[in-house]
Amino acid sequence: MPLMRLQKFLSAAGVCSRRHGEDYIQSGRVRVNGRLATVLGTQIDPDKDRIEVDGRVVTLETRHIYIALHKPKGYVTSCSHAGEAVVVDLINLPQRLYPVGRLDKDSTGLLLLTNDGRLHHRLSHPSFDHEKEYEVTVEHPIPDSVLERLSAGMPLMGSKTRPARIRRLSGRRFRMVLQEGRNRQIRRMVHKVGYRVMRLKRIRVANIHLGSLPVGAWRHLSPREEKKLLLSLG
């Protein structure tokens, strides 16, 4: 196999995006043939060189895996987190998978996991537009005028949020479609207009729907879902 940049190898192996691969290298988490690799652009031969991340050997997967999980409340969206239950513990597969994006600990719903570094990057990076749809339940009935404020966009964390699509389901419940994913964005937006989120469930990411998948259960994406998702992300 031709030589490959180390950060590209980490992405192709499903460890992380190329940008995060650079962070891994610079922070001393990567070894090549037992030696610490801290120089960006280091060239490696995937067929001959032994690559380790945090002491774990990394190899190129021959098959990419795409999983839809119904994340339960109380799980952290991470591969490891001391003292916490993490979402990867719910997937009983031998391959090392990584959650795409985040759902906070108190939220439930659709979470994608994969070993495809390219897909991980494109679904996680804010420069690639894709929709995420949520069901939101607030503490008290919320008027249309407040939903209009949420949908128009508002100053949050130093910049204005993008416009969102909102559809009312009941006095306290509505669906919200975003094309961005700031940290705890919906909870922060709702708090800013004087309300409190009681339940937050993600029901769609791009063309992938949660559907009737039970809480805590997971499934492989269908070939049709995989193809449409990959095509939509270029």
C-alpha positions as CSV (number, residue, x, y, z in Angstrom):
1,M,0.0,0.0,0.0
2,P,1.3,3.5,-0.8
3,L,2.5,5.7,2.1
4,M,-0.2,7.7,3.8
5,R,-0.2,10.7,6.1
6,L,-0.7,9.6,9.7
7,Q,-3.7,11.8,10.3
8,K,-5.3,10.5,7.1
9,F,-4.7,7.0,8.3
10,L,-6.4,7.7,11.6
11,S,-9.4,9.1,9.8
12,A,-9.6,6.1,7.3
13,A,-9.3,3.7,10.3
14,G,-12.4,5.4,11.9
15,V,-10.5,6.7,14.9
16,C,-11.4,10.3,14.3
17,S,-11.6,13.1,11.7
18,R,-8.3,14.3,10.1
19,R,-8.5,17.5,12.2
20,H,-8.9,15.6,15.4
21,G,-6.1,13.3,14.2
22,E,-3.8,16.2,14.2
23,D,-4.8,17.0,17.8
24,Y,-4.2,13.4,18.8
25,I,-0.7,13.5,17.2
26,Q,0.3,16.8,18.8
27,S,-1.0,15.8,22.2
28,G,1.2,12.6,22.2
29,R,-1.5,10.0,21.9
30,V,-0.1,8.3,18.8
31,R,2.8,5.9,18.4
32,V,4.3,4.5,15.2
33,N,6.3,1.3,15.7
34,G,6.5,2.1,19.4
35,R,7.9,5.6,19.0
36,L,5.9,8.7,19.9
37,A,4.7,10.5,16.7
38,T,4.3,14.3,17.3
39,V,5.1,15.6,13.8
40,L,2.1,16.4,11.6
41,G,2.4,15.0,8.1
42,T,4.3,11.9,9.3
43,Q,4.1,9.3,6.5
44,I,3.3,5.7,7.4
45,D,2.9,2.4,5.5
46,P,-0.4,0.9,6.7
47,D,0.8,-2.6,5.7
48,K,4.1,-2.5,7.6
49,D,3.9,0.1,10.4
50,R,2.3,-0.5,13.8
51,I,0.1,2.4,14.8
52,E,-1.2,2.8,18.3
53,V,-3.6,5.3,19.8
54,D,-3.7,5.5,23.6
55,G,-1.9,2.2,23.6
56,R,-4.4,0.4,21.4
57,V,-3.4,-0.9,18.0
58,V,-5.3,0.7,15.1
59,T,-5.8,-1.0,11.7
60,L,-7.7,-0.1,8.6
61,E,-11.1,-1.7,8.6
62,T,-12.1,-3.6,5.4
63,R,-15.8,-2.8,6.0
64,H,-17.4,0.4,7.2
65,I,-20.2,0.0,9.7
66,Y,-23.1,2.4,10.3
67,I,-25.3,2.0,13.3
68,A,-28.5,3.7,14.5
69,L,-28.9,3.7,18.3
70,H,-31.9,4.8,20.4
71,K,-29.9,6.5,23.1
72,P,-31.4,6.2,26.6
73,K,-31.4,8.9,29.2
74,G,-28.3,8.8,31.5
75,Y,-25.8,7.7,28.9
76,V,-22.8,9.9,27.9
77,T,-22.1,10.3,24.2
78,S,-18.5,9.1,24.3
79,C,-16.3,6.1,23.9
80,S,-15.1,6.3,27.5
81,H,-15.9,8.5,30.5
82,A,-14.7,7.7,34.0
83,G,-17.6,6.7,36.3
84,E,-20.3,7.1,33.6
85,A,-22.3,4.8,31.3
86,V,-21.3,5.5,27.7
87,V,-23.2,4.8,24.5
88,V,-20.7,2.4,23.0
89,D,-21.4,0.0,25.9
90,L,-24.8,-0.6,24.3
91,I,-23.3,-1.9,21.0
92,N,-22.1,-5.5,21.2
93,L,-19.8,-5.5,18.2
94,P,-16.1,-6.3,18.1
95,Q,-15.3,-3.2,15.9
96,R,-14.3,0.0,17.5
97,L,-17.2,2.5,16.8
98,Y,-17.4,6.2,17.4
99,P,-20.5,8.3,18.1
100,V,-21.3,10.9,15.4
101,G,-22.0,14.2,17.1
102,R,-23.5,14.4,20.5
103,L,-26.6,14.0,22.6
104,D,-26.3,15.3,26.1
105,K,-26.7,12.9,29.0
106,D,-30.3,13.8,29.8
107,S,-31.5,13.6,26.1
108,T,-32.7,10.5,24.3
109,G,-33.2,9.5,20.7
110,L,-31.3,8.8,17.5
111,L,-27.5,8.6,17.6
112,L,-25.3,7.4,14.8
113,L,-22.1,5.4,15.4
114,T,-19.6,4.4,12.8
115,N,-16.0,3.4,12.1
116,D,-16.0,5.6,8.9
117,G,-13.8,8.6,9.7
118,R,-14.9,10.4,6.6
119,L,-18.6,10.2,7.4
120,H,-17.8,11.1,11.1
121,H,-16.1,14.2,9.9
122,R,-18.8,15.3,7.5
123,L,-21.7,14.7,9.9
124,S,-19.9,16.3,12.8
125,H,-18.4,19.4,11.1
126,P,-20.6,22.5,11.1
127,S,-19.6,23.4,7.5
128,F,-21.6,20.5,6.2
129,D,-25.3,21.2,6.2
130,H,-27.6,18.4,7.3
131,E,-30.8,18.4,9.2
132,K,-31.4,17.1,12.7
133,E,-35.0,16.9,14.0
134,Y,-36.0,16.9,17.7
135,E,-39.2,16.4,19.7
136,V,-39.2,19.0,22.6
137,T,-41.4,19.0,25.7
138,V,-41.3,22.1,27.9
139,E,-42.5,22.6,31.4
140,H,-45.4,24.9,30.7
141,P,-47.6,25.7,27.6
142,I,-45.6,27.8,25.1
143,P,-47.3,30.4,22.9
144,D,-46.9,30.7,19.2
145,S,-45.0,34.0,19.6
146,V,-42.3,32.3,21.6
147,L,-42.0,29.5,19.0
148,E,-41.6,32.2,16.3
149,R,-38.7,33.7,18.3
150,L,-37.0,30.3,18.5
151,S,-37.5,29.6,14.8
152,A,-36.2,33.0,13.7
153,G,-32.7,32.5,15.3
154,M,-31.3,34.3,18.3
155,P,-28.0,35.4,19.8
156,L,-26.4,32.5,21.5
157,M,-22.8,31.8,22.7
158,G,-21.4,34.7,20.8
159,S,-23.3,34.4,17.5
160,K,-26.8,34.1,16.1
161,T,-28.3,30.7,15.6
162,R,-29.5,29.7,12.2
163,P,-33.3,29.8,11.5
164,A,-35.0,26.6,12.5
165,R,-38.3,24.9,11.4
166,I,-40.8,24.4,14.2
167,R,-44.1,22.5,14.2
168,R,-46.4,22.5,17.3
169,L,-47.5,19.1,18.5
170,S,-49.5,20.3,21.6
171,G,-49.4,23.1,24.2
172,R,-46.1,21.9,25.6
173,R,-44.6,19.9,22.8
174,F,-43.1,20.8,19.4
175,R,-40.8,19.5,16.8
176,M,-37.7,21.5,15.9
177,V,-35.4,21.0,12.8
178,L,-31.9,22.4,13.1
179,Q,-29.0,22.6,10.6
180,E,-26.4,23.2,13.3
181,G,-25.4,21.5,16.6
182,R,-24.0,23.8,19.2
183,N,-23.5,22.5,22.7
184,R,-26.9,22.0,24.4
185,Q,-28.3,24.4,21.8
186,I,-32.0,23.6,22.2
187,R,-31.9,23.7,26.0
188,R,-30.0,27.0,25.9
189,M,-32.4,28.6,23.4
190,V,-35.5,27.5,25.3
191,H,-34.0,28.7,28.5
192,K,-33.3,32.1,26.9
193,V,-37.0,32.7,26.1
194,G,-38.0,31.8,29.7
195,Y,-38.9,28.1,29.5
196,R,-37.3,24.9,30.6
197,V,-36.9,21.7,28.5
198,M,-38.3,18.6,30.3
199,R,-37.8,16.1,27.6
200,L,-35.6,16.2,24.4
201,K,-35.6,13.4,21.9
202,R,-33.8,13.4,18.5
203,I,-35.9,11.6,15.9
204,R,-33.9,12.2,12.7
205,V,-30.4,12.9,11.4
206,A,-30.3,13.7,7.7
207,N,-32.3,10.9,6.0
208,I,-32.0,8.5,9.0
209,H,-35.2,8.2,11.1
210,L,-35.5,6.8,14.7
211,G,-38.8,5.3,13.9
212,S,-40.0,2.6,16.3
213,L,-36.5,1.5,17.4
214,P,-36.9,0.7,21.2
215,V,-34.9,2.7,23.8
216,G,-31.4,1.2,24.2
217,A,-31.7,-0.9,21.0
218,W,-29.6,-0.5,17.8
219,R,-29.7,-1.6,14.2
220,H,-27.5,-1.5,11.1
221,L,-28.5,1.1,8.5
222,S,-30.0,-0.5,5.5
223,P,-28.0,-0.4,2.2
224,R,-30.5,2.2,0.9
225,E,-30.0,4.4,4.0
226,E,-26.3,4.1,3.7
227,K,-26.2,5.0,0.0
228,K,-28.5,8.0,0.4
229,L,-26.7,9.3,3.5
230,L,-23.3,9.1,1.8
231,L,-24.5,10.7,-1.4
232,S,-26.2,13.5,0.5
233,L,-22.8,14.3,2.1
234,G,-20.9,14.2,-1.1
